[in-house]
Amino acid sequence: MRQLFAHGWHGWVLVIAVMVGWDIGAIWAKGETITAWTRNAGTHPLGRWLLFAVFGYVLVHLLIPGTWPTYDPLDRLYALIRDAFRRAQR
């Protein structure tokens, strides 16, 4: 099990699974694909700001070197959630 999560590829598999699952679900339900949904969400001002924030968050996470974990927003969010659950379990 350790080898499964050792190299961090599980995150990419999850992203691909969500994208493919969304598109298959859209085809099955005759709805919007993820690209069309993103394009339509960008037309509304609130949706535009939400997309901008999410894309910026992911971009910063991808560009921060692995040697600076204290500046990585995803690592900081994970630590915050982990500590909150640990406090709740006590």
Number of C-alpha atoms within 10 A of each C-alpha: 5 6 7 9 10 9 9 10 10 12 11 10 11 11 11 12 12 13 15 14 13 16 18 14 14 14 12 9 9 10 14 15 17 16 11 11 11 14 14 13 16 16 10 11 10 11 15 16 13 14 16 12 12 12 12 12 14 13 11 15 17 13 9 14 11 11 8 9 13 12 14 19 16 16 14 13 11 11 13 12 12 12 12 11 11 10 9 8 7 5
